[in-house]
């Protein structure tokens, strides 16, 4: 018992030490990949809106007139101070952009993840229990299609189906809600609840439903296949056979024995799904005109504002690494074998 409990802190320290070079590698790749793009970033970001003298001044303020290695050192010095820089096109702090737009992306990602779990885990459990039946075949095909279908195509199809009913298909809330709900957390659903505005809460939930369902449907395909495979494996285990031999009903065997053990790999995959959720959120936000970080990132990419793109992508990369670390620790708590 003591060795098992003692190995957990060691495992956490190892994961933390591995996280640091991973963040350094990701941020370095972001920095270098944006620098190899041909053309002048200032001219691309502001176009002909300002004079050449102003462009030169902006290049100097952004440090673009200095050698690449100096820019790299300045970039990391700013990161250590949690300074993600300033946008080239509209002269905003990238951190303020993330704070203002990140709440919408967070609410979309959380809502989609909940829907993915509600769809994927029960269907994967049923498919594993009813192996090779018509239902199992249907669920497997459903899982493949939902995972393989591009998120923008799924979103557009849902818009086409739902729009005639009058259900909102764009935006995070109606104009009245946006005007009346005071901004506290930049997560409008939470802000509406804090304000005690029930009509605003309902309005926000209605606007969240379609984009969250579209993204959650894509993510559910992964959980369906993963849960099904692991349920099939656990049903072959000796402890399951022993439970059956004791006369325990099949439904209880699946729920209490096979299902619980089948969820351990699902926890591991959640960290990987965080990256998929963020990448899917970018296209989902564009499809549903969602005012989040993904939509903002696409607009900055269109303007070739690489300072903004660099800051946002760096932030998202760090989020993915941190989520993966948390999932690894949770997995080690659930399954002691992971620690060794």
C-alpha positions as CSV (number, residue, x, y, z in Angstrom):
1,X,0.0,0.0,0.0
2,X,2.8,2.4,0.9
3,X,4.7,1.7,-2.2
4,X,1.7,2.3,-4.4
5,X,0.9,5.5,-2.7
6,X,4.5,6.6,-2.8
7,X,4.8,5.9,-6.5
8,X,2.0,8.4,-7.3
9,X,4.0,11.6,-6.4
10,X,6.9,10.2,-8.3
11,X,4.7,9.6,-11.3
12,X,3.2,13.2,-11.1
13,X,6.7,14.7,-10.9
14,X,7.8,12.7,-14.0
15,X,4.8,13.9,-15.9
16,X,5.5,17.5,-14.9
17,X,9.1,17.2,-16.0
18,X,7.9,15.8,-19.4
19,X,5.4,18.6,-19.8
20,X,8.0,21.3,-19.8
21,X,10.0,20.2,-22.9
22,X,6.7,19.4,-24.6
23,X,5.5,23.0,-24.1
24,X,8.9,24.4,-25.2
25,X,8.8,22.3,-28.4
26,X,5.2,23.3,-29.2
27,X,5.8,27.0,-28.7
28,X,9.1,26.9,-30.6
29,X,7.3,25.2,-33.6
30,X,4.6,27.8,-33.5
31,X,7.2,30.6,-33.5
32,X,9.3,29.1,-36.3
33,X,6.4,28.0,-38.6
34,X,4.9,31.5,-38.5
35,X,8.3,33.1,-39.3
36,X,8.8,31.1,-42.5
37,X,5.6,32.5,-44.1
38,X,6.7,34.7,-47.0
39,X,5.8,38.4,-47.0
40,X,5.8,41.2,-44.5
41,X,3.4,40.5,-41.6
42,X,2.8,44.2,-40.9
43,X,1.8,45.0,-44.5
44,X,-0.3,41.8,-44.6
45,X,-2.1,42.8,-41.3
46,X,-2.8,46.5,-42.0
47,X,-2.8,46.6,-45.8
48,X,-2.9,50.2,-47.2
49,X,-4.6,51.7,-44.1
50,X,-1.5,53.3,-42.8
51,X,1.6,55.0,-44.2
52,X,5.0,53.4,-44.8
53,X,6.4,55.4,-41.9
54,X,3.7,54.0,-39.6
55,X,4.4,50.5,-40.8
56,X,8.1,50.9,-40.0
57,X,7.2,52.2,-36.6
58,X,4.9,49.1,-36.0
59,X,7.7,46.8,-37.2
60,X,10.0,48.3,-34.7
61,X,7.5,48.1,-31.8
62,X,6.9,44.4,-32.7
63,X,10.6,43.7,-32.8
64,X,10.4,42.5,-36.4
65,X,13.4,44.6,-37.4
66,X,15.7,42.6,-35.1
67,X,17.5,39.2,-35.8
68,X,15.4,36.1,-35.5
69,X,17.3,34.8,-32.5
70,X,16.6,38.0,-30.6
71,X,12.9,37.8,-31.5
72,X,12.9,34.1,-30.2
73,X,14.5,35.1,-26.9
74,X,12.0,38.0,-26.5
75,X,9.1,35.7,-27.3
76,X,10.1,33.3,-24.6
77,X,10.8,36.0,-22.1
78,X,7.3,37.3,-22.7
79,X,5.9,33.8,-22.3
80,X,7.6,33.5,-18.9
81,X,5.8,36.7,-17.9
82,X,2.5,35.3,-19.3
83,X,2.5,38.0,-22.0
84,X,1.3,36.6,-25.3
85,X,2.0,39.8,-27.2
86,X,0.0,42.4,-29.1
87,X,-2.0,41.9,-32.3
88,X,-0.6,43.6,-35.4
89,X,-3.9,44.4,-37.1
90,X,-5.9,46.0,-34.3
91,X,-3.2,46.6,-31.6
92,X,-5.0,44.6,-28.9
93,X,-3.4,42.5,-26.1
94,X,-3.7,38.8,-27.2
95,X,-4.4,38.0,-23.5
96,X,-7.4,40.3,-23.5
97,X,-8.7,38.7,-26.8
98,X,-8.4,35.2,-25.2
99,X,-10.2,36.4,-22.0
100,X,-13.0,38.0,-24.0
101,X,-13.5,35.2,-26.5
102,X,-12.3,32.2,-24.6
103,X,-15.5,31.9,-22.5
104,X,-17.6,31.2,-25.6
105,X,-15.2,28.5,-26.8
106,X,-15.1,26.9,-23.3
107,X,-18.9,26.7,-23.1
108,X,-19.0,25.2,-26.5
109,X,-16.3,22.6,-25.8
110,X,-17.8,21.6,-22.4
111,X,-21.3,21.3,-23.9
112,X,-20.1,19.3,-26.8
113,X,-18.1,17.0,-24.4
114,X,-21.1,16.3,-22.2
115,X,-23.2,15.5,-25.3
116,X,-20.5,13.2,-26.6
117,X,-20.3,11.3,-23.4
118,X,-24.1,11.0,-23.2
119,X,-24.3,9.6,-26.7
120,X,-21.1,7.7,-27.0
121,X,-20.8,5.8,-23.6
122,X,-24.4,4.3,-23.5
123,X,-24.3,3.4,-27.2
124,X,-20.9,1.8,-26.9
125,X,-22.0,-0.1,-23.8
126,X,-25.1,-1.4,-25.6
127,X,-23.2,-2.3,-28.8
128,X,-20.6,-4.3,-26.8
129,X,-23.4,-6.1,-24.9
130,X,-25.3,-6.9,-28.1
131,X,-22.3,-8.0,-30.1
132,X,-22.8,-8.8,-33.8
133,X,-26.5,-8.0,-33.6
134,X,-28.3,-5.7,-36.1
135,X,-28.2,-3.0,-33.4
136,X,-24.4,-3.5,-32.9
137,X,-23.8,-3.2,-36.7
138,X,-26.0,0.0,-36.9
139,X,-24.2,1.6,-33.9
140,X,-20.7,0.8,-35.4
141,X,-21.7,2.3,-38.7
142,X,-23.1,5.3,-36.9
143,X,-19.9,5.8,-34.9
144,X,-17.8,5.6,-38.0
145,X,-19.9,8.1,-39.9
146,X,-20.1,10.6,-37.0
147,X,-16.3,10.5,-36.5
148,X,-15.4,10.7,-40.2
149,X,-17.9,13.4,-41.3
150,X,-16.3,16.8,-41.4
151,X,-17.7,19.0,-38.6
152,X,-18.6,21.9,-41.0
153,X,-20.6,19.5,-43.2
154,X,-22.4,18.1,-40.2
155,X,-23.1,21.6,-39.0
156,X,-24.4,22.7,-42.3
157,X,-26.7,19.7,-42.6
158,X,-28.1,20.4,-39.1
159,X,-28.7,24.0,-40.0
160,X,-30.6,23.0,-43.2
161,X,-32.7,20.6,-41.1
162,X,-33.4,22.8,-38.2
163,X,-33.6,26.3,-39.8
164,X,-37.2,25.8,-41.1
165,X,-38.4,25.2,-37.6
166,X,-37.3,28.6,-36.4
167,X,-34.7,27.2,-34.0
168,X,-31.6,29.6,-33.7
169,X,-28.8,28.5,-35.9
170,X,-26.2,31.3,-35.4
171,X,-24.8,33.3,-32.5
172,X,-24.4,32.6,-28.8
173,X,-27.6,34.5,-27.7
174,X,-30.1,37.0,-29.0
175,X,-29.4,40.7,-29.0
176,X,-31.6,41.4,-25.9
177,X,-29.7,38.8,-23.8
178,X,-26.3,40.1,-25.0
179,X,-27.4,43.7,-24.1
180,X,-28.9,43.0,-20.7
181,X,-26.7,40.3,-19.1
182,X,-23.7,41.9,-17.2
183,X,-20.3,40.5,-18.1
184,X,-18.6,38.9,-15.2
185,X,-16.9,35.6,-16.3
186,X,-17.1,36.1,-20.1
187,X,-19.1,32.8,-20.1
188,X,-22.5,34.0,-20.9
189,X,-24.4,31.0,-19.6
190,X,-22.7,31.4,-16.2
191,X,-23.2,35.2,-16.3
192,X,-26.9,34.8,-17.0
193,X,-27.2,32.4,-14.1
194,X,-25.3,34.8,-11.8
195,X,-27.7,37.6,-12.8
196,X,-30.7,35.4,-12.0
197,X,-32.1,36.1,-15.5
198,X,-34.1,32.9,-16.3
199,X,-35.2,34.0,-19.8
200,X,-31.6,34.7,-20.7
201,X,-30.4,31.3,-19.3
202,X,-33.1,29.6,-21.5
203,X,-32.1,31.7,-24.5
204,X,-28.4,30.9,-24.1
205,X,-29.2,27.2,-23.7
206,X,-31.3,27.2,-26.9
207,X,-28.5,28.9,-28.9
208,X,-25.9,26.4,-27.5
209,X,-28.0,23.3,-28.4
210,X,-27.2,23.0,-32.1
211,X,-23.5,23.8,-32.2
212,X,-22.8,21.7,-29.1
213,X,-24.8,18.8,-30.6
214,X,-22.9,19.1,-33.9
215,X,-19.5,19.0,-32.2
216,X,-20.6,16.5,-29.6
217,X,-21.9,14.2,-32.4
218,X,-18.4,14.1,-34.0
219,X,-16.7,13.3,-30.7
220,X,-19.2,10.6,-29.8
221,X,-17.9,8.4,-32.5
222,X,-14.6,8.0,-30.7
223,X,-16.3,7.0,-27.4
224,X,-18.7,4.6,-29.1
225,X,-15.9,2.6,-30.6
226,X,-13.6,2.8,-27.6
227,X,-16.3,1.7,-25.1
228,X,-17.5,-1.1,-27.3
229,X,-14.1,-2.6,-27.8
230,X,-13.2,-2.4,-24.1
231,X,-16.6,-3.8,-23.0
232,X,-16.0,-6.8,-25.3
233,X,-12.5,-7.3,-23.8
234,X,-13.7,-7.0,-20.2
235,X,-16.6,-9.4,-20.8
236,X,-14.0,-12.1,-21.5
237,X,-12.3,-11.6,-18.2
238,X,-12.1,-14.2,-15.5
239,X,-13.8,-12.0,-12.9
240,X,-16.8,-11.6,-15.3
241,X,-17.0,-15.4,-15.7
242,X,-16.8,-15.8,-12.0
243,X,-19.7,-13.3,-11.5
244,X,-21.8,-15.2,-14.0
245,X,-21.0,-18.5,-12.3
246,X,-22.3,-17.0,-9.0
247,X,-25.7,-16.5,-10.7
248,X,-25.5,-12.7,-11.0
249,X,-27.8,-11.4,-13.7
250,X,-26.2,-10.4,-17.1
251,X,-27.3,-6.8,-16.9
252,X,-25.7,-6.4,-13.5
253,X,-22.5,-8.2,-14.7
254,X,-22.2,-5.7,-17.5
255,X,-22.9,-2.6,-15.4
256,X,-21.0,-3.5,-12.3
257,X,-18.0,-5.4,-13.7
258,X,-17.5,-5.0,-17.4
259,X,-18.6,-1.3,-17.8
260,X,-16.6,0.0,-14.9
261,X,-13.3,-1.5,-16.1
262,X,-14.1,-0.5,-19.7
263,X,-14.1,3.2,-18.6
264,X,-10.5,3.3,-17.6
265,X,-9.2,3.7,-21.2
266,X,-11.9,6.2,-21.8
267,X,-10.4,8.5,-19.2
268,X,-7.1,8.3,-20.9
269,X,-8.5,9.2,-24.3
270,X,-10.3,12.3,-22.9
271,X,-7.0,14.1,-22.9
272,X,-6.5,13.3,-26.6
273,X,-10.1,14.4,-27.2
274,X,-9.3,17.8,-25.8
275,X,-7.2,18.6,-28.8
276,X,-9.9,17.2,-31.1
277,X,-12.5,19.3,-29.3
278,X,-10.4,22.5,-29.8
279,X,-9.7,21.9,-33.4
280,X,-13.3,21.0,-34.0
281,X,-14.5,24.1,-32.2
282,X,-12.6,26.3,-34.7
283,X,-14.7,25.0,-37.6
284,X,-17.9,24.8,-35.5
285,X,-17.6,28.4,-34.5
286,X,-17.2,29.5,-38.1
287,X,-20.1,27.4,-39.2
288,X,-22.5,28.7,-36.6
289,X,-21.1,32.2,-36.4
290,X,-20.1,31.5,-32.8
291,X,-18.2,34.5,-31.2
292,X,-15.4,32.3,-29.8
293,X,-11.7,32.0,-29.9
294,X,-11.7,29.7,-32.9
295,X,-13.7,32.2,-35.1
296,X,-11.3,34.9,-33.9
297,X,-8.3,32.8,-34.8
298,X,-9.6,32.2,-38.4
299,X,-10.2,36.0,-38.8
300,X,-6.6,36.8,-37.6
301,X,-5.3,34.1,-40.0
302,X,-7.2,35.8,-42.8
303,X,-5.5,39.1,-41.9
304,X,-2.1,37.2,-41.6
305,X,-1.8,38.7,-38.1
306,X,0.8,36.2,-37.0
307,X,1.3,37.8,-33.6
308,X,-2.3,37.1,-32.8
309,X,-2.2,33.6,-34.3
310,X,1.0,32.9,-32.5
311,X,-0.4,33.9,-29.1
312,X,-3.7,32.1,-29.5
313,X,-2.2,28.9,-30.9
314,X,0.4,28.9,-28.1
315,X,-2.4,29.3,-25.5
316,X,-4.4,26.4,-27.0
317,X,-1.3,24.2,-27.2
318,X,-0.5,24.8,-23.5
319,X,-4.2,24.0,-22.6
320,X,-4.0,20.7,-24.4
321,X,-0.7,19.7,-22.7
322,X,-2.1,20.7,-19.2
323,X,-5.4,18.8,-19.8
324,X,-3.3,15.7,-20.9
325,X,-1.3,16.0,-17.7
326,X,-4.5,16.2,-15.5
327,X,-6.0,13.2,-17.3
328,X,-2.8,11.2,-16.8
329,X,-2.9,11.9,-13.1
330,X,-6.6,11.0,-12.8
331,X,-5.8,7.8,-14.8
332,X,-3.0,6.9,-12.3
333,X,-5.4,7.4,-9.4
334,X,-8.0,5.1,-11.1
335,X,-5.6,2.4,-12.3
336,X,-2.5,1.9,-10.1
337,X,-0.8,-0.1,-12.9
338,X,-0.2,3.2,-14.7
339,X,2.2,4.4,-12.0
340,X,4.7,1.6,-12.7
